[in-house]
Each structure stands twice: as C-alpha cells, then as structure tokens.
Amino acid sequence: MSRYYYDFHVHSCLSPCADDDNTPNNLAGMASICGINIMALTDHNTCKNCPAFFAAAKKYGIIAIAGMELTTAEDIHLVCLFEELSDALAFDSEIDKYRTPFKNRVDIFGHQSVMDENDNIIGIIDDFLPVATSIMLEDAVKLVNDFGGICYPAHIDRQANGIIAILGTLPETPHFSCVEFHNSDNVEEYKSRYSIEDKRILVGSDAHYLTDLREENDYFEIDDEPYSSTLVRKKLFERLR
C-alpha cells in the first residue's frame, strides 16, 4: 500500500475566476512542490484544458484526473471526475449543449484560455463559463454516470453554490457516494447536522491561485503493485464509487 496525497478540485487559467498563472504546467509543477501525487483539473463547465494538463502532469510524475466543476440549473456545483480522458472530453462536448450563451467580459471576469502542453494559448472560450447550465441536478448526475464518470457535491460547507445552502439539506436522491468540504474543520459539525455518515469525505482546495494548493494534507492508501498510473487511477475510482 502506498500513500497518495490528492487534490480533486483545481482550476486552470481556462476558468475566468482563476489566475492566468494557473497554466497546466504551473499547476503540475506546484503540485510537485506541494507533495500532491494525484490532481484533478476541474474548470468551470469545461474539460478543454485537461489534455494539456495530462501532458504536463506526466512531466512531473503527477497522476492526472480529468474533471469539471459543473454548475447545474439550480446553481449547485458538482465535482465531476472521469477515469478516462476520452470520456471527459466526450462529456465536455455533451455539456456544450447545456451552456447558457452569455458573453464573457474579460475586463470584469478574466481570460478563458485553452492551452497546449507547452502552455501556449491555442484557443479562447467566448461564452462565460461559470454561468449555470440548463441541466437539472438529477439529470446531471445521470449524465455523468452515462459517460463513465462519478460526481459529488462541491464544497458543501460553503454558502456560494453549495448544495446544502441552496436546497437546505443533502437530498436522498440523487445518491452521492462522496461529498467535498473546503475546510476540514467543518466536517464534524456537518456530520452532526446532516446525514453524511455513509459518504466518503473529501477535501478540495478549489484552487484559483497557485498559492491555494495545500501541502500533503489529504490522502488515499492504494495498493499500487505492479505500479502504473492507470492502475492507481483505476483503484482510486473503485474507492470513490
């Protein structure tokens, strides 16, 4: 068994609210400095920087996870993770159909840059990515499952876009195997108030700046013999499911 420190909630420069320095290579490099072994890239309503992040992560020995922070029609944030990059990109194409056409104001919200593996800008997304999609919570969960992924509510201990703040509780359906906290100090309070005893507790940085990444806090013990990143990713998803 080996210990793998993780962060499953990180934004690149494709998220307008994230710093332009959050390029795929800078994120992978900072993960290496922080001792993070597995990192998911979860930009707002898009996976389009995941291919570049996978290439950058390989250079630094980081196991990359393709992800998205999806905003449902109820304005709830879901962390969506995919074992296969190809599944994430197919899901991304499907989510394009649910995006709300609202032009990004770079002067107000920031840039939305698609990068290549060398951190060159190869595209710009014109529509403002974080705005709520038109897909409802139950349908979103089903769609993620249909594309081979898993999803769970993001930062349930926050008022902004947290499922509990919006719905008043954690609903019985759709069922989630995991929930994410932004601050692990809040876990015990939420356990006493809400039915999350059967959920795996995850902690994510929701990093919008390189300095938001945390050092070696949260981890999984994974049987990784004979070692390969594919095996670790497979074992990780088995645990999350």
N, C-alpha and C positions, 0 to 999 in steps of 0.2 A: 504494500500500500504506500502511495506517495501523497504528499500534501500539495494541493493546488490552490493557490490564492486566486480569487476571481473578482471581476467587476463586470456585471452584465448590463450596465446602464451608462453608456458613454456616448457623447455627441461629437461629431466632427464639424468641420467648417461648412458642411452642407446644411446644418441646422442654423438658421439665421441668428438665433439667440446665443450661439456658441462663438467662441473667439476664432478669428481667422488663423491663428497659430495652431488650431486643433486639426492639423493635417493628418492623414493616415500614418505617415512616417513618424511625425512628432508624437502621436498618441502611442504608437508601438514602442518608441524609444522611452517615453516617460513611464509606460507600464513596466518596462525592463528595469528602470531605475527604482521604481516603487516595489519591485518584487512581485508584481502581478503575473501569474502564469497563464491565465485564461481571461480573455477580454471579449465582450460583445460590443459591436458598434450598433447603436440604436438611435439613428437620426429620426427626426420627426416625419412620420408618414412616408418614409423612403428608405430603400436599401442601396441606393445608387453609388455610395462610396464604399460599399462592402468589398467589391473585387480589389480595389486598391489597398484597402486595409488588410485583406488576406495576404497580399504580396508583401506588404510592409511588415506585418507580424511575423512572417516566416523568416525575414532577415534577422529579427531579434529573438527568435526562439519562443515567441508568444503563440499560444493556441488561440486562433481567431474563431469567433462565433458571429454568424451573420444575423442581424436583428433589425428591429424597427420599434420605435415608440409610436404606437398607433393611437390617434385621438378619435374616439367613437363619436357618434352623433350626439350622445349625452354629454360630451366634453370630458369623458373619462380617459385617462391614459393607461394603455396596456403595453407591457413589455412583451414583444413577440420575438421568439428565438427559433432558429432553424438549424438543424444538424447539417444540412447540405446547402452550400452557397447557391446552387442552381434552384433549389426550392424557394429560397429567399427572394431571388430575382424574379421568379415566376409570380410569387406573391406580390412583389412590388408592382409588377405590371398590372395585376388584378386591382390593386388598391388605387391605381391611377384613375380607374373608372369612378371611384367614390370621392375623389378630391373635390373640394369646393373651389371654383375658379375665382381667386382673389389675388390680384397682382401684388407682388412683394414690393415694398418701399425700402430700398437698400439704405436710404438716408435715415430711416427710422428703425428698421428691424435688423439690418445687416445683410451680408452676402450669403448666397446659397451656391457654393462652388462644388462641382463634381471634379474629382481629382483622378490622376492616373497613379501608378505605383511609384512614380518619382516625384509626386507632389506637384505636378504640373496641372493647371486648370484646363480641363477638356470640355467643360460644359457649365452652363448656368441654368438653374431652375427659376423660371419667371414667376410662377404662382407661389404664393406664400404658403410654405409647407406646414407650419404648425396648426393652421386653422382646422376646426373639426371636420372630419369626413362625414359622409351621409350614411355610414354603416352603423347599425344599432349594435349594442353590446353583445347580445346573444348571437347575432349573425356574424359578428367579427370573430368570436371565439370559434364558431363552426368553420369559418373560412380559414382561419389559421390551421386548425386541425386538418382540413381538407388538403392543405398544402404541406402537410407533414411536420408542422411546427408545433410549438407549445406557447401559451401566453398566460400572463397573470397580471393582476393589477399593480401598477407602478405606485411607488411612494404613498402607501395607504395612510401614512401618518402626516400627510400634508393636506392643507385646505385646497390649494390650487390643483384641480384635475385629479384629486384623489377620489377613489370610488366611494369611500365611506362619507367623505364630506359632501359628495353630490347626492348619493342615494340614502344617506342616513344610517346605512348598515352595510355589511358584506352579504349580498344575496346568496341564497342557497343554490340558485341557478342563475347563470351557468356555473358549473363547478370548476373551481380552480385548485390545482394541487399545490400551488405556491402563492405567496404574497410577498411584495417587496416593501421594505422600510428604507427610508432615507437616513434615519437616525436610530441606531440600535438601542439607544437609551429608552425609546418609546415602546419597545416590544412588550414588556411586562404589563404596562398599563393597558395596551390594546388587547392583550390576552385576557385580561380581567373584564373587559367591556364587550368584546366581540367573539364570535365563535370561529376562532382561527387555530384551535388546538390540533386539527387534522391537517394543517397546512405546513409545508416547508417554509421556514422563514429565511428570506434572502435579504441582503443589504446591498444597495446600489448607490454609487456616488452621484449619479445623474450629472456627470462632469460636463460642464460647459467651458471650462478653462483647464489647461494642463495642470495647474496647481490644485484643481479639485480632486485629482486622483489620490487615493488613500494608500498608505503603505501596509501591505500584508495583514489586513485585519480579518477577512472572512475567507473561509476555505472549505474545500471538499477533500476527503480522503478517498482516493481512487486506486483500484487495482489496475495498474497500467503495464503489466507484463504479458507478452513481449511488447515493449513500448512502440507506440506510434501515435501521432496526433489524432489520427482517425479513430483509434481505439479509445483514447481519452475522451474525445468528443462523444462517441457512442455511449460510453459508460456514464458520462455526465448527463446525457439526455435521459437515460434509463432512470437515473436518480431523480431528475426533475419531474418526470412523468409519474 
